[in-house]
Amino acid sequence: MFTMTLDYLRSWVGSTEESKVSLGYFAMTFLSIITLRTFLGFFSSPSNTAFIPGPYIHWYISWIAIALIIMLILRFFSQESMGRIFRVAICFFALILIVPLIDLVVSGGAGYYITYLSPAVHTDIWQRFFTFFGEPMTDLGFGPTPGQKVEILCAVLLGSYYVFIKRSNVLLSVLSGFCLYITIFAWMALPFFLAWFLRFFDIAYRYSDSLFLGFYLIILPIIGIVFAYLWQPRYVRAIMADMRILRLAYYELIFMFGAALAVHQGFGTFYPEMVFQLPIILLSIAFAWLSALMQNNLADRAIDRISNIDRPLVRGTVPLPIYQRIAWVFFACALTYALLVSFTAFFVIFLFVGNYFIYSMPPLRLKRILFLSKFLIAFNILAVALLGFQFFAKWEAHLPIMLYPVILIGGAFALNFIDIKDYAGDKVAGIHTLPVVMGLWPAKRLIGFFNFGAYLLAFLLVRDVYFLPVFAMLGALQFYFINKADYSDEAVMLVNNISIFLLISYFLYLT
């Protein structure tokens, strides 16, 4: 009987891996399983008294994170393709439905508290590791519950057997099971790790769904990148090579600049959730930038065939339909991450992506209009600075009034440097940028003077006489890089980033 069961399982694994069912259906199946598990848990756990959004969002994100980690472990030990592992693992996850059912039966209908291992309740964490989580009934009714123990045991055994099917190696099978157990135990003991982490910031640990949600939102992109790379390495390499990391870093620094201004004005109160909210907003900005960049690439394919021949769509390294879907995924991630921090963050990120959309995409495609197009980008810079300021100030104060003309006026003129590298393509496409209208050489001279003037204008932010020669030198350096025969957009952006970093350091130093 046991042998027949293993043979059937082996046959089922093979047929599931070869399934022609859409991967989207598998993903929807996974979300449906999580939803059903959550609903059943509502009846089996005495702590669930209402459908409150916070915990449920936290649980969804945590399940997605642990599922991806388990798939990566199976990939490492089995050396099977991610697509085949994804199909099998999704079906295996139906096992999580047994937890509330077993708990209801064992408890006689009363249920158990399905929770993490908590420093406030559970002790001897290392002893629990070596004794399969210890005894639940000694923990005042809090997990690990009988259902969870059965679930974890089944997950470890199934994962081990899957590796054995693929490698026919008992040692690898045992090691994979041990790694799965370590991963699941660490997941359930997460409060202990968060408590240790928060001690570095002199913050006392207290349970909150937003704290755990923040942790998962930070690690999820890291896990997701590794997962995507193992699935489609060519796509990931192409998109990462086209990230324009210095421009992304510029927006991240602008956010930190706004935050530094708030701290400089005395708004530096820190609470536990902000330890994770800060990187979440930075991730949201990164997703928003990638979405805007990819939308611009979609609209500029004809231009890029002349001016930027190494772009993914020009080289064909990422198919057009896939590229479009990835751009929308980044857009959804940007809004989701921002919304899970605050509505203000959501609004500003939507504003950021929206301004870039009407800048580059039809029907408006305002990049064709001289100076007005750069005003939109300057407005995005101001919005990101405002978001950084609001993160600490919470609308209790306002950005220094001088920041508005410095960014909006200085930016609308200085930002014309971004059109220099696209001169040849813009000229053919009839995009009326400053280099196209004036000619490349005189436009570079004028844009260089614009940037020098913008740096002098930025001096008004600090009004420190010792900073005047620094800004003048940086402005002169920009003029030089803009007018070099072998123009480099990266060199100009590097100077911009160094300048913002100096301003951040200055305001924090004065705090």
FENKA-V124474 format. One record per helix or strand of 3 or more residues. SS is the DSSP state (helix for helix, strand for strand). FROM is the first residue (numbers start at 1). TO is the last residue. If there is no record, write none. Layout:
ss->(SS | SS)
from->(FROM | FROM)
to->(TO | TO)
This chain:
ss->(helix | helix | helix | helix | helix | helix | helix | helix | helix | helix | helix | helix | helix | helix | helix | helix | helix | helix | helix | helix | helix | helix | helix | helix | helix)
from->(2 | 23 | 53 | 82 | 125 | 136 | 146 | 170 | 190 | 209 | 233 | 245 | 274 | 301 | 312 | 320 | 343 | 366 | 372 | 402 | 423 | 434 | 440 | 465 | 489)
to->(17 | 44 | 78 | 106 | 130 | 138 | 167 | 188 | 199 | 231 | 241 | 264 | 299 | 307 | 315 | 339 | 360 | 368 | 393 | 419 | 429 | 438 | 461 | 483 | 510)
